[in-house]
Amino acid sequence: MSKKGIMFLIAESSIHSGSGEDVGYVDQPIQRAKFTDFPIIQPSEVKGALRDYLEDKGFNTEVEIIFGPEIGGEFASAVTFGEARLLFFPVKSIYGVYAYLTCPYFLNRFSKEANLQISFDNIGTDDKVVVIEGSIVAKNGKVILHEYPFNIENTYSIPEINKKNFFEWLKDKLYPESEIYNYWKENFLNRIIIVNDSIMKVFTQIGVEIITRNKIGKGGTVNSEGGNLWTEENLPEETIMYFPFEAFKPFKKTEGEIVTEDDVYKFLKDNLNLKALQLGGSKTIGRGFVLLKYLNY
């Protein structure tokens, strides 16, 4: 037996989850799914960041039981993680400063992972988008993302959950009940734009951050030996992702509080929900700080 769950990742700063490949003009690109080219964060990186966070909090015994031994293979991990996947991608907007872009592929994949029993229709044309009533990123029937204008599709039907518009339902699940997040929660619906899958792919390519950095030599100065400039790709701040996880009965024999899959699940939920941690590289320059939010439904 096992028990499945989902955690959201809300980017508090830009994230550099490097692929380790030098492709094209970017020296350090982010990780992308091979068959779609959409940005992802590999399960091993998610697992490693969660393990480090829990060990820093002093849960060394629990971490070994749940995540397995750090060295050697005496017993297997009692939890598996999926890759972190995009749900909303922030894009510069002429109206409303920025928008949360999503697409039917993202929404249907999330609905399947969460077993929501709903589906989203595709948007038929590349020049139309869907916005929520009261949108602050649309004006005079138009949306302008970067410098690209789109018309608004008014006949698109958004599915409901518990008699609520899906995005309204999601808003309550996504953001903490805290005054700190009131601004983001109140403006979340007003910033959502659904584009078709092809347009989403374009914006996840042109909308990532490309940072040019200097190599630092001895004495803390710019490297004078040549080749001192290099580029780094990052997922932008405000990116919203999620990852699935599955808890199992521990393979290590224990007599403590973690003896069943329910215990593993509860430990992860209780100790990771609403916690801030660092994910990916470039921690010392502020990259990769995220808020975890458990999907409770």
C-alpha positions in Angstrom: 0.0 0.0 0.0 1.0 3.6 -0.5 -0.4 7.1 -0.1 0.0 9.9 -2.7 0.1 13.6 -2.3 1.1 16.9 -4.0 3.2 19.8 -3.0 3.2 23.2 -4.6 6.5 25.2 -5.1 6.1 29.0 -5.2 9.3 30.7 -6.3 10.2 33.5 -3.9 13.3 34.2 -5.9 14.5 33.1 -9.3 15.5 29.4 -9.5 18.6 27.9 -11.2 18.1 24.2 -11.5 20.9 23.6 -13.9 21.0 20.9 -16.5 24.8 20.7 -16.6 24.8 21.0 -20.4 26.3 23.8 -22.5 23.8 24.3 -25.3 23.7 27.2 -27.7 24.6 30.7 -26.3 23.6 29.8 -22.6 26.5 28.4 -20.7 24.3 27.1 -17.8 20.7 26.3 -19.0 17.9 25.1 -16.8 16.5 21.6 -16.8 13.8 20.9 -19.4 11.7 17.8 -20.3 13.2 16.1 -23.3 10.0 15.6 -25.3 8.2 18.9 -24.6 11.1 21.3 -23.7 9.1 22.7 -20.9 11.1 23.6 -17.7 11.2 21.0 -14.9 13.2 20.3 -11.8 14.4 16.7 -11.6 13.1 14.4 -8.8 16.6 13.9 -7.4 17.1 17.6 -6.9 13.7 18.0 -5.2 14.4 15.0 -2.9 17.9 16.3 -2.1 16.6 19.8 -1.2 13.9 18.3 1.1 16.3 16.0 2.7 18.8 18.8 3.4 16.1 21.0 4.9 14.8 18.3 7.3 18.3 17.3 8.4 19.1 21.0 9.1 16.0 21.0 11.3 17.4 18.0 13.3 15.2 15.2 11.9 18.2 12.9 11.3 16.6 9.7 12.5 13.4 10.3 10.6 15.2 11.3 7.5 17.2 8.1 7.3 14.0 6.0 7.8 12.0 7.9 5.1 14.7 8.9 2.6 17.0 5.9 3.0 20.7 5.9 4.0 22.8 8.7 2.4 25.6 6.2 1.7 25.1 2.5 0.9 22.0 0.5 0.1 20.9 -1.3 3.2 17.3 -0.4 2.6 15.3 1.6 0.2 13.6 5.0 0.6 10.1 5.1 1.9 9.1 8.0 -0.4 9.3 8.6 -4.1 9.1 12.1 -5.7 8.1 13.1 -9.2 9.7 16.0 -11.1 8.6 19.5 -10.2 6.4 20.7 -13.1 5.1 24.0 -14.2 1.6 25.1 -13.4 1.8 28.9 -13.9 4.6 30.8 -15.6 5.0 34.5 -14.9 5.2 36.6 -18.1 5.6 40.4 -18.5 2.3 42.1 -19.4 1.7 45.6 -20.7 -1.4 45.7 -18.5 -1.2 44.7 -14.9 2.7 44.4 -14.9 2.8 40.6 -15.2 0.5 37.6 -15.9 0.3 34.0 -14.7 0.4 32.0 -17.9 -0.9 28.4 -18.1 -2.2 26.1 -20.8 -4.4 23.0 -21.2 -1.4 20.7 -21.1 -0.3 22.0 -17.7 -3.9 22.1 -16.3 -4.9 18.6 -17.6 -1.6 17.1 -16.3 -2.1 18.6 -12.9 -5.8 17.5 -12.8 -4.7 13.9 -13.6 -2.0 13.9 -10.9 -4.4 15.3 -8.4 -7.2 13.0 -9.5 -9.7 15.9 -9.9 -11.9 14.3 -12.6 -12.0 17.4 -14.7 -10.6 18.4 -18.1 -9.7 21.5 -20.0 -10.4 22.0 -23.7 -7.6 23.2 -25.9 -7.7 26.7 -27.4 -8.0 26.4 -31.1 -6.0 29.4 -32.3 -2.7 31.0 -31.6 -4.0 34.5 -31.4 -6.6 34.0 -28.7 -6.3 33.7 -24.9 -8.6 33.1 -22.0 -8.8 35.5 -19.0 -10.8 35.5 -15.8 -13.6 38.0 -15.4 -12.2 41.2 -13.8 -8.8 40.6 -15.3 -6.1 43.3 -14.7 -4.0 42.0 -17.6 -6.6 42.7 -20.3 -7.8 45.9 -21.7 -10.2 46.7 -24.6 -10.5 43.1 -25.5 -6.7 42.7 -25.8 -3.8 41.1 -23.9 -0.2 42.2 -24.6 2.5 39.8 -23.4 6.0 41.0 -23.9 5.3 42.9 -27.2 2.9 40.2 -28.6 -0.9 41.1 -28.7 -3.6 38.6 -28.3 -7.4 38.7 -28.6 -9.6 37.4 -25.8 -11.7 34.2 -26.2 -15.0 34.8 -24.5 -16.7 31.4 -25.0 -14.2 29.2 -23.2 -15.8 27.0 -20.4 -13.7 26.6 -17.3 -14.6 23.5 -15.3 -15.8 23.6 -11.7 -14.9 21.9 -8.5 -17.3 21.9 -5.6 -19.4 24.5 -7.5 -16.5 26.8 -7.8 -14.5 27.9 -10.8 -11.4 25.7 -10.9 -9.1 28.7 -10.4 -11.1 30.0 -7.5 -10.9 26.6 -5.9 -7.2 26.5 -6.6 -6.5 29.9 -5.1 -7.7 28.8 -1.7 -5.4 25.7 -1.9 -2.4 27.5 -3.2 -1.8 30.4 -0.9 -1.4 30.3 2.9 -4.0 32.0 5.2 -1.6 34.8 6.1 -1.7 38.6 5.7 1.7 38.3 4.1 0.2 36.6 1.1 -3.0 38.6 0.8 -1.8 40.7 -2.1 -0.9 37.6 -4.1 -4.0 35.7 -3.2 -6.3 38.6 -4.0 -4.7 39.3 -7.4 -4.1 35.6 -8.5 -7.3 35.2 -10.4 -7.0 38.6 -12.1 -3.6 37.7 -13.5 -4.4 34.3 -15.0 -4.2 33.8 -18.8 -4.8 30.5 -20.5 -2.9 30.2 -23.8 -2.7 27.2 -26.1 0.1 24.6 -25.7 2.2 25.9 -28.6 2.2 29.5 -27.4 3.0 28.3 -23.8 6.1 26.6 -25.2 7.2 29.9 -26.9 6.9 31.9 -23.7 8.7 29.3 -21.5 11.6 29.7 -23.9 11.7 33.5 -24.3 10.4 34.3 -20.8 13.2 32.7 -18.7 15.9 34.9 -17.2 19.2 35.0 -18.9 21.8 36.5 -16.5 25.4 37.4 -17.6 27.8 36.9 -14.8 31.5 37.6 -14.2 34.1 35.0 -13.1 35.8 36.2 -10.0 39.5 35.6 -9.7 41.9 35.8 -6.7 41.4 38.7 -4.4 37.7 38.9 -5.2 38.2 40.8 -8.5 37.0 40.0 -12.0 39.1 37.2 -13.5 41.8 38.8 -15.7 42.8 35.6 -17.5 40.2 35.9 -20.2 36.8 34.2 -20.7 35.4 35.9 -17.6 31.8 36.3 -18.8 29.3 33.4 -18.7 25.5 33.2 -18.9 23.0 31.5 -16.5 19.4 30.6 -17.2 16.8 30.9 -14.4 13.1 30.3 -13.8 11.7 33.7 -12.9 10.4 34.7 -9.5 6.7 34.0 -9.1 6.9 30.7 -11.0 4.4 28.2 -9.6 5.2 24.5 -9.8 4.1 21.3 -8.1 5.5 17.9 -7.5 3.8 14.6 -6.7 5.1 12.3 -4.0 4.1 8.8 -2.8 4.7 7.5 0.7 5.3 3.8 1.5 5.7 1.7 4.6 9.3 2.1 5.8 11.7 -0.6 4.6 13.8 -0.1 7.7 12.4 -1.9 10.7 11.4 0.7 13.3 9.7 0.8 16.6 9.2 4.5 16.8 6.5 6.8 15.4 7.2 6.1 11.7 6.1 2.6 11.0 3.4 2.9 8.3 2.9 4.7 5.0 0.4 7.0 6.8 3.2 7.9 9.3 5.6 8.8 6.5 2.9 10.8 4.7 2.0 12.7 7.9 5.6 13.5 8.7 6.3 15.0 5.3 3.0 16.9 5.3 3.5 18.3 8.9 7.1 19.2 8.5 7.2 20.6 4.9 3.9 22.4 4.5 4.3 26.2 4.5 8.1 25.9 4.9 10.6 28.0 3.0 13.7 26.3 1.6 16.4 26.6 -1.0 16.3 24.6 -4.2 18.8 24.5 -7.0 22.1 26.3 -7.4 23.5 29.8 -6.7 22.2 30.0 -3.1 24.8 32.6 -2.0 23.4 35.1 -4.5 19.8 34.5 -3.6 18.6 32.0 -6.1 16.2 29.2 -5.5 14.2 30.2 -2.4 10.7 28.7 -2.6 7.7 28.3 -0.4 6.2 24.7 -0.1 2.4 24.4 0.1 0.7 21.1 0.6 -2.4 20.5 -1.5 -5.1 19.7 1.0 -8.3 18.4 -0.6 
